[in-house]
Structures are given as structure tokens and as C-alpha cells.
Amino acid sequence: MRTPRVLTATGVLVALAAGTATATAAPTPPPPPRPRITDAAVEKAVARLDGTVAAMMRTTGVPGASVAVVHNDKVLYLKGFGLRRTGESGKVDPDTVFQIASLSKPVSSTVVAGTLSDPADWDKHVPLPGFALKDPWVSDHVATADLFSHRSGLPDHAGDLLEDLGYDQPYILDHLRLEPLDPFRISYAYTNFGFTAAAEAIAAARGTSWQKLSADTLFKPAGMTRTSTEFSAFRDAPDHAATHVKNPDGTWSPRYVRDPDAQSPAGGVSSTARDMSRWLRLQLGNGVLDGKRIVPAGTLDRTHQPQILSQPPTTATGEHTGFYGLGWNVSYDDAGRLRLSHSGAFELGANTNVTMLPLEQLGIIVLTNGAPVGLADAVALDFFDVAEHGRASTDWLAVASALYAQALDAGRSPTDYAHPPAGAKPARNDSAYTGTYDNPYYGKLTVAANPDGSGLTLSLGPKPLKFPLTHYDGDVFSFETAGENAVGRTGVTFADGTVRVEYLDANHLGTFTRQ
């Protein structure tokens, strides 16, 4: 199985979001928790936000951010910081449109909740033409809740590498049937395209598109006028925040464009802090906004309930235990309060966070236009720390930054392909490697000799992406990966009419056969 990257996708601080809750036996059920955060405590945390955001932006260099705080159905804070795009003068404001990445998931679960009439409807199997899983029984029984809580058995991030190579949604959903499955309903593995399949099935069953269903069910009724599930709406918005990555010299540049339409329900929403504050009010209002019921309370409440264990306890007493609901990270703090959160992260240039304590009627939205270095999560964690305890108990930015760096490094090859071993064997003639190879999952791969005699180039994908090969040892080469899920250099091994691409082979699907 490919190295999990759930820290970046489900919220880098899953363990921290679980707080220090402990599981203790009790002869009688404990009394229900009561609100503990006073208005004065919230005001103190809000007053600190200007300085916190500005300081973290200076430390990280992230170009822009937009933040909203909701308490007791009121927007207490709504502010933009920094630049929409480096090298230009446009400032971020509360109406600047950001790509929200995986923060799309709780937004999408709100949409689905708005289409259902009974909480049990989440447990129904809704078929989608062109989508199946490897086990026919699982295909026929997998429910919306299974796919929205990442317990279908699909492996971690199944389908994401197909998206990186340029395949569209129909191709990716069709080919998930080739992915090996872990045990159904008891295995947690974060999957953008499993989630996407369930959302698209709901839309198809209603004879509409996911984009229209989202707009008609949530965005229009909630007055989220600048929110969309389509990349074109983000791209064409005059006031949008370009995505940025960090350069080797520490500066930030908008070097990449991330089009997430293939996984729209899971990562393709774009929105503003103002719009997201309205969504947050709806969440904290149990589906009611401005006195109008938009989403049934029962179907929305189901999204906030644990569906599967996502973060096993780190101690025997259950500390840092985390769960996944329907599009939400779900945990309980040391006071027994429900805590809901989700992060969004595009390595190509976005990081977002939502965190809320429904009992306290308190929530925060943080949107940024920089690749994940911990800023969005740290702002949210610092805010709640101050609101609950009067001060920040730790340097949350350092913690979050380290966890994101750890998650990014986890996918890298253990082999240092930049430095061939001593006594490396020479490669054979180019003709021993050139040709066309095929793979039922990843499609066609070609290896061609460069016209100038400088070596070999490997091509992959429907509109072939070209990767120059660098010789390593004998029949082993390497290339630099690209895209949202890039992992640095990866190995390419030729043997007996086949070629194995290392980073595509985590689930044993990365071997291509010469045609």
C-alpha cells in the first residue's frame, strides 16, 4: 500500500484535534457537558487573532490568509491578510476566493445531508454507473456513509496518482475496481475518489450534476454567492487568491495551477471567508441559517457522529483518539465536548482549516494561499487554546509545520537516486529499453531515446507527461515526480520485457508490460 498521507489530507493535527480525552470506566453515565467558554474568553481569543495571523505569516512567508470566527450565531471576526498573488498589489479581503482543498469534504457532506430526508438514508447503497470495487459483494453493498467516512476498503488515496497523470473523473472512477481492498467497514483509509464516487452517485440519482446539486441545495439557499465546485469559477473570479509554493530561497511563488475538477466533491470547492462563515453558522445552527431551515437537523447531525476509528489511541487510556464522521474529523475533548475539524491541503499551494465546538457555538475558518506549512491549522489551534485556557499552551505553528513536513517526507523513496552506488553497472543500449508498455490501471507508458542522444524519456498519461530518465545502476533509472502527489525522485526498473515504476507500485499496480 502506498505510504499514507492522511496527515495532509484529513487534517494534519488529527491527534491534536482529539485533545487529551481519556476513556475511563464509570458505573453510571457522566452528566452531559456544559458550555465552559465565556464571552469574555472568546473576546480575548478574537482580540489576539490579528497579531497571531500576522506573526505566523511573517514566520512562514505565506502570502495571504482570510479568517472568520463565529460565536452564538454571530460573525465576530472577518478579515483578510496579505496578498492574493505575490508580485502584485491585490490584497486579500473577506470576499477573496480561495481553493479550500479537502475542506470541501464537510461542505459536500452538508450538501448530501440537504438532499436526504432521514438519517438512515446515509446507509443506503446508491449505485453509480462506471464505478465498482474489486469485490462484487462490496460493490453492491457499499453505502454513501461508507465512502464518506473512508471505510470502503479502498487503499489510502486510491486514484490520486491517476489524477496527477491527467486522467479524468470517469476514467479514475472506472479503474478503482482494480485497487486491492482492505476489510470492508473496519478499515480506515482516506480516499478522495471514493468520496467523490458517493457524491456523484447522489447527484446522478437525482438526475443532475454535482455542481448544480451543490448550488441548489446549499450555496444558493445559504447565500454563499461566491462558492462553487467548479475550477473555472475559481479561475475566473477577479478577486481570487493564486496558489503559492515555497522556493528554495524561502520566497513564495504562484508556480502551479491546481485544477481539482476530477475530485470536485472531495477537494474542488472554492469559497471565501465570508461565505464559509455563513456555512459555519448553518453547521452550528443544526441546519438553520437566518431563521430558515436549509438542511434537516437529523441528516446533518449524522455527519457529526463517529463512523470509524481514524486515529487509534496513543496510550492505554485512550489519549488522542480520533474518529472520522461523514466528511469530518470527530473527537471529544477532556470535558467531553464534541470537537469537529477538517484541514485542506494542496501541495501545489493551498492550506485551510475549520474547527468548531458545537456545544460552545464557536467555530473558526482559516483560508490560506500557500502550500501546507502549518499556518491554517496553527491559527485555529492557537485560537481555541486561548479561548479555552486563556493562553497558548504550545507553539502550534512549530508542531503543525513539523507534522506536515513529516507527512511529506513519508512518501519519498528510501533510495537516494541522485547518487549512484559505488561500482554501479552501466546501462545497456537504449534499444533495450525503448518501446511501448501497457498497464491495465495506469494505461500506456512509452520510453523513447532523445533525438540528441542525451538519454531516455519516459512518457505517461492520456496527454503524455514526459519525464527524462537518469541512469542509476544497471537496468535501474529514475525520474523526478511531478504533480500534487510528487515524492521526489522515484525508481524505474526494467526486467524481462517489463518496467516497474516505484511510486506507482505501492499497491502492486505499477508494472507495465512491453507491447
C-alpha positions in Angstrom: 0.0 0.0 0.0 1.2 3.5 -0.8 2.6 5.4 2.2 -0.4 7.1 3.8 -0.5 10.9 3.6 -3.6 11.3 5.7 -1.9 13.9 7.8 -2.1 16.4 5.0 -5.5 15.3 3.7 -7.7 14.8 6.7 -6.2 17.5 8.8 -2.6 17.3 9.9 -3.5 17.6 13.5 -5.9 14.6 13.9 -4.2 13.5 17.1 -4.1 17.1 18.5 -7.7 17.7 17.5 -8.6 14.8 19.7 -7.3 16.8 22.7 -6.4 14.9 25.8 -9.6 12.9 26.0 -9.3 9.8 28.1 -11.5 6.7 28.2 -12.4 5.8 31.8 -14.9 3.2 33.1 -17.8 4.6 35.1 -20.6 2.9 36.8 -23.1 5.5 35.7 -23.1 7.7 32.6 -21.4 11.1 33.3 -23.6 14.2 33.2 -23.7 15.9 29.8 -21.0 18.5 29.3 -22.0 22.2 29.7 -20.6 25.2 28.0 -17.4 26.4 29.6 -16.1 29.2 27.3 -17.3 32.6 28.4 -18.0 35.5 26.1 -15.0 37.3 27.6 -12.8 34.4 26.8 -13.9 34.4 23.2 -13.3 38.1 23.0 -9.8 37.6 24.3 -9.1 35.0 21.7 -10.6 37.1 18.9 -8.5 40.2 20.0 -5.4 38.1 19.7 -6.1 37.0 16.1 -4.7 40.0 14.3 -1.3 39.5 15.9 -1.3 35.8 15.7 -2.1 35.6 12.0 0.4 38.4 11.1 3.2 36.8 13.2 2.6 33.3 11.7 2.6 34.8 8.2 5.9 36.6 8.9 7.4 33.3 10.1 6.2 31.2 7.2 6.1 33.7 4.4 2.7 32.5 3.3 1.4 35.4 1.1 -2.3 35.6 2.1 -4.9 34.5 4.5 -8.5 35.1 5.4 -10.1 34.3 8.7 -13.6 34.1 10.1 -14.9 33.4 13.7 -18.5 32.6 14.6 -19.9 32.6 18.1 -23.5 32.2 19.1 -24.7 32.7 15.5 -22.8 35.9 15.1 -19.7 36.6 12.9 -17.3 38.1 15.5 -14.3 38.3 13.2 -13.9 38.5 9.4 -10.7 39.7 8.0 -8.2 39.3 5.1 -4.4 39.5 5.4 -1.6 39.9 2.8 -1.6 39.4 -0.9 -3.7 37.5 -3.4 -0.7 37.0 -5.6 3.0 37.7 -4.9 4.4 40.4 -7.2 1.1 42.2 -7.5 -0.8 44.7 -5.3 -4.1 43.0 -4.9 -4.9 42.5 -1.2 -6.8 39.6 0.4 -10.2 40.5 1.9 -13.1 38.6 3.3 -14.5 38.2 -0.2 -11.3 36.8 -1.8 -12.0 33.4 -3.3 -9.7 30.6 -2.1 -9.4 27.0 -3.1 -10.3 25.2 0.1 -9.0 21.7 -0.9 -10.2 18.9 1.4 -12.3 21.4 3.5 -14.6 20.6 0.5 -15.5 17.3 2.3 -17.6 18.7 5.2 -19.1 21.2 2.7 -20.1 18.3 0.4 -21.5 16.2 3.3 -23.7 19.2 4.1 -24.9 19.1 0.5 -25.8 15.4 0.7 -27.4 15.9 4.1 -29.6 18.5 2.5 -30.8 16.0 -0.1 -31.8 13.3 2.4 -35.0 13.1 4.4 -33.9 10.5 7.0 -30.5 9.9 8.8 -30.8 6.2 7.8 -30.6 7.3 4.1 -26.9 7.7 4.6 -26.7 3.9 4.9 -28.3 3.2 1.6 -26.3 1.9 -1.4 -26.6 4.3 -4.3 -25.1 2.9 -7.5 -23.1 5.0 -9.9 -22.7 3.8 -13.5 -19.0 3.3 -14.2 -17.9 2.8 -10.6 -17.2 -0.5 -9.0 -14.9 -2.0 -6.4 -12.8 -5.1 -6.7 -15.1 -7.3 -4.6 -18.6 -7.6 -6.3 -20.3 -8.0 -2.9 -18.8 -4.8 -1.6 -19.7 -3.0 -4.8 -23.3 -4.0 -4.3 -23.5 -3.0 -0.6 -21.2 0.0 -0.2 -23.3 2.8 1.2 -22.9 6.6 0.9 -21.8 6.6 4.6 -19.0 4.1 3.9 -17.5 6.2 1.2 -18.0 9.5 3.0 -16.2 8.1 6.1 -13.4 6.3 4.1 -14.3 2.8 5.3 -15.0 1.2 1.9 -11.7 -0.8 2.0 -10.1 1.2 -0.8 -6.5 1.9 -0.1 -5.1 5.3 1.0 -5.6 8.0 -1.6 -6.7 5.5 -4.3 -6.9 7.2 -7.7 -4.9 10.3 -6.8 -2.0 9.3 -8.9 -4.2 8.8 -11.9 -5.4 12.4 -11.4 -1.8 13.6 -11.3 -1.1 11.9 -14.6 -4.1 13.8 -16.2 -6.9 11.2 -16.3 -10.4 12.5 -15.9 -13.0 11.5 -13.4 -14.8 8.8 -15.4 -11.5 7.0 -16.1 -10.4 7.2 -12.5 -13.7 6.0 -11.0 -13.9 3.2 -13.5 -10.4 2.0 -12.7 -10.8 1.9 -8.9 -12.2 -1.6 -9.5 -8.6 -2.7 -9.9 -7.5 -1.4 -6.5 -7.0 -4.1 -3.8 -9.4 -3.8 -0.9 -8.8 -3.9 2.8 -11.6 -5.4 5.0 -14.9 -3.6 4.4 -16.2 -1.2 7.1 -13.5 -1.9 9.6 -10.5 -0.3 7.7 -9.9 3.4 7.5 -8.1 4.8 4.5 -8.6 8.3 3.2 -9.8 8.3 -0.4 -10.7 11.4 -2.4 -12.1 9.4 -5.2 -14.2 7.0 -3.1 -15.7 10.1 -1.5 -16.2 11.6 -5.0 -18.0 8.5 -6.3 -20.5 8.6 -3.5 -21.3 12.3 -4.0 -21.6 11.8 -7.8 -23.9 8.9 -7.2 -26.2 11.1 -5.1 -26.3 13.7 -7.9 -26.9 11.1 -10.6 -29.7 9.5 -8.7 -31.4 12.9 -8.8 -30.8 13.4 -12.4 -28.5 16.4 -12.0 -24.8 17.3 -11.8 -22.9 17.6 -8.6 -22.3 21.2 -9.4 -26.0 22.0 -9.7 -27.0 19.9 -6.8 -24.5 21.8 -4.6 -25.7 25.2 -5.7 -29.4 24.4 -5.5 -29.2 22.5 -2.1 -26.7 24.6 -0.2 -24.9 27.5 -1.9 -28.0 29.5 -3.1 -30.2 28.8 -0.1 -27.4 29.7 2.3 -26.4 32.9 0.4 -22.9 31.6 -0.4 -22.7 33.7 -3.5 -19.0 33.2 -4.3 -18.8 29.5 -3.6 -18.5 26.9 -6.4 -17.5 23.3 -7.0 -16.0 24.2 -10.4 -12.4 25.2 -11.0 -13.4 27.6 -13.8 -15.4 29.7 -11.3 -12.3 30.0 -9.1 -10.0 30.7 -12.0 -12.3 33.4 -13.5 -13.1 35.2 -10.2 -11.5 38.6 -10.4 -10.8 38.5 -6.6 -9.2 35.1 -6.2 -6.1 34.0 -4.3 -3.5 32.3 -6.5 -1.9 29.2 -5.1 1.7 29.5 -4.0 4.6 27.2 -3.2 7.8 27.9 -1.4 11.0 28.4 -3.4 14.4 27.1 -2.2 15.4 30.6 -1.2 12.4 30.9 1.1 10.3 33.1 -1.1 6.9 32.1 -2.4 5.7 32.0 -6.0 2.5 31.1 -7.8 4.3 28.4 -9.9 1.5 25.9 -10.3 -2.2 25.8 -11.1 -4.3 23.1 -9.3 -7.4 22.0 -11.2 -9.2 19.6 -8.9 -12.4 19.1 -11.0 -11.9 15.4 -11.2 -12.3 15.1 -7.4 -14.7 18.1 -7.1 -16.8 16.9 -4.1 -13.7 15.9 -2.2 -11.4 18.8 -3.0 -12.8 21.1 -5.7 -14.8 23.7 -3.7 -13.7 27.3 -3.8 -15.1 29.9 -1.4 -14.5 33.0 0.7 -14.2 33.6 4.4 -17.5 35.4 4.3 -19.3 32.6 2.6 -17.7 30.0 4.8 -18.8 31.9 7.9 -22.4 31.5 6.7 -21.8 27.8 6.3 -20.3 27.7 9.8 -23.3 29.4 11.2 -25.5 26.8 9.5 -23.4 24.0 11.0 -23.6 25.4 14.5 -27.3 26.1 14.0 -28.1 22.5 13.2 -29.1 23.3 9.6 -30.8 26.6 10.3 -29.5 29.9 8.9 -31.1 33.3 9.4 -34.2 31.6 10.8 -34.6 29.3 7.7 -34.1 25.6 7.8 -31.8 24.7 4.9 -30.6 21.2 5.9 -32.6 18.7 8.0 -31.2 18.5 11.6 -31.2 14.7 11.7 -29.3 14.2 8.4 -26.8 16.9 9.3 -26.3 15.6 12.8 -25.4 12.2 11.3 -22.3 13.8 9.6 -21.0 14.8 13.1 -21.1 11.3 14.5 -18.1 9.0 14.6 -18.3 6.4 11.8 -14.9 4.8 12.1 -11.7 5.0 14.2 -9.2 7.1 12.2 -6.6 7.8 14.9 -6.1 4.9 17.3 -5.4 5.9 20.9 -1.7 6.6 21.6 -2.0 5.4 25.2 -3.9 2.7 27.1 -6.2 5.3 28.5 -7.3 6.4 25.0 -5.5 9.7 24.7 -5.6 11.4 21.3 -8.2 9.0 19.9 -9.8 10.4 16.8 -12.6 9.3 14.6 -13.9 10.2 11.1 -17.6 11.1 10.7 -19.1 11.9 7.3 -16.7 14.5 5.9 -15.5 15.5 9.4 -12.7 14.6 11.8 -14.6 13.9 15.1 -13.1 13.9 18.6 -14.0 14.6 22.2 -12.0 16.8 24.5 -11.2 16.3 28.2 -14.5 18.0 29.1 -16.5 15.5 26.9 -17.3 18.1 24.3 -17.7 17.2 20.7 -14.9 18.8 18.6 -15.2 18.8 14.8 -12.5 19.8 12.4 -11.1 19.3 8.9 -8.0 20.6 7.1 -7.4 21.1 3.5 -4.1 20.9 1.8 -2.8 21.2 -1.8 0.9 20.7 -2.0 0.7 22.9 -5.1 -0.4 25.8 -3.0 -3.3 25.9 -0.5 -4.0 25.1 3.1 -7.2 25.6 5.1 -8.8 24.6 8.3 -12.2 24.6 10.0 -12.6 23.8 13.7 -15.7 24.1 15.9 -17.1 23.2 19.3 -20.8 22.9 18.7 -21.6 22.9 22.5 -19.9 26.3 22.7 -21.4 27.5 19.5 -17.9 28.5 18.5 -16.0 28.0 15.3 -13.2 29.3 13.1 -12.4 29.2 9.4 -8.8 29.8 8.2 -8.1 30.0 4.4 -4.6 30.5 3.0 -3.0 30.6 -0.4 0.3 28.8 0.4 1.3 25.1 0.3 0.8 23.5 3.7 3.4 24.6 6.3 1.0 24.5 9.2 -0.3 28.1 9.3 -4.0 27.4 8.8 -4.1 24.6 11.5 -1.9 26.6 13.9 -4.1 29.7 13.8 -7.2 27.5 14.6 -5.4 25.6 17.4 -4.0 28.8 18.9 -7.4 30.4 18.8 -9.1 27.6 20.7 -6.3 27.2 23.1 -6.6 30.9 24.1 -10.4 30.7 24.2 -10.4 27.6 26.5 -7.3 28.2 28.6 -6.5 31.9 28.4 -3.2 31.4 26.7 -1.5 29.3 24.0 -0.1 26.2 25.7 2.5 25.5 23.0 4.0 26.8 19.7 1.3 25.3 17.5 3.0 26.6 14.3 6.1 24.6 15.1 4.1 21.5 15.9 1.9 21.7 12.7 4.8 22.6 10.5 6.8 19.6 11.7 3.8 17.2 11.1 3.3 18.5 7.6 7.0 18.0 6.8 6.9 14.5 8.3 3.9 13.6 6.2 5.6 14.9 3.0 8.8 13.0 3.7 6.9 9.8 4.4 6.2 9.2 0.7 9.8 9.6 -0.5 11.8 6.7 -1.8 14.4 5.2 0.6 16.8 5.1 -2.3 19.0 8.1 -3.0 18.7 8.1 -6.8 20.8 11.3 -7.1 23.9 9.3 -6.0 24.5 6.0 -7.8 26.2 3.4 -5.7 30.0 2.7 -5.9 30.6 0.3 -8.7 27.3 1.0 -10.4 26.8 -1.2 -13.5 26.4 0.6 -16.9 23.1 0.7 -18.7 22.5 -1.4 -21.9 22.0 0.2 -25.2 18.9 2.4 -25.5 17.1 -0.1 -27.7 17.0 -2.5 -24.7 14.5 -0.1 -23.0 12.7 1.8 -25.7 9.2 0.9 -26.7 5.6 0.9 -25.6 4.5 -0.7 -22.4 0.9 -1.2 -21.1 -0.8 -1.4 -17.8 -4.5 -2.0 -17.1 -4.6 0.7 -14.4 -2.2 3.4 -15.5 -2.6 2.9 -19.3 0.2 3.3 -21.7 3.9 4.1 -21.0 6.4 4.8 -23.6 10.2 5.0 -23.4 12.0 6.8 -26.2 15.6 7.8 -27.0 16.1 11.5 -27.0 16.8 12.8 -30.6 20.0 14.4 -29.5 21.4 11.2 -28.0 21.3 12.5 -24.4 19.4 9.6 -23.0 15.9 8.3 -22.5 12.5 9.9 -21.8 9.5 8.2 -20.2 6.0 9.3 -21.1 2.9 8.6 -19.0 -0.8 9.7 -19.1 -3.5 10.4 -21.6 -1.8 13.6 -22.7 1.6 12.2 -22.1 3.7 13.8 -19.4 7.3 13.5 -20.2 9.9 12.5 -17.6 13.7 12.5 -18.5 15.3 9.3 -17.1 18.5 9.4 -15.2 20.6 6.3 -15.0 21.2 4.9 -11.6 22.6 1.3 -11.7 22.3 -1.4 -14.4 18.7 -1.5 -15.6 17.5 0.9 -13.0 16.8 4.6 -13.8 15.0 7.4 -12.0 13.0 10.5 -12.7 11.7 13.4 -10.7 8.0 13.1 -10.0 5.6 15.9 -10.5 2.1 17.0 -9.5 0.1 17.2 -6.3 1.5 13.9 -5.1 5.1 14.3 -6.1 7.5 12.4 -3.9 10.9 13.5 -5.3 12.9 11.0 -7.4 11.4 7.6 -8.0 12.9 4.4 -9.4 12.2 2.8 -12.8 13.4 -0.8 -13.2 13.5 -2.7 -16.5 13.3 -6.5 -16.4 12.2 -9.2 -18.8 10.0 -7.1 -21.0 8.5 -5.1 -18.1 9.1 -1.8 -16.4 8.2 -1.1 -12.8 7.7 2.5 -11.7 8.4 2.6 -8.0 6.0 5.3 -6.8 3.1 3.9 -8.8 3.6 0.4 -7.4 2.6 0.8 -3.7 -0.5 -1.3 -4.3 1.3 -3.6 -6.8 -0.3 -1.8 -9.8 2.9 -0.1 -11.1 4.4 -2.8 -13.5 4.0 -2.2 -17.2 4.4 -4.9 -19.9 6.1 -4.3 -23.2 3.7 -4.5 -26.2 
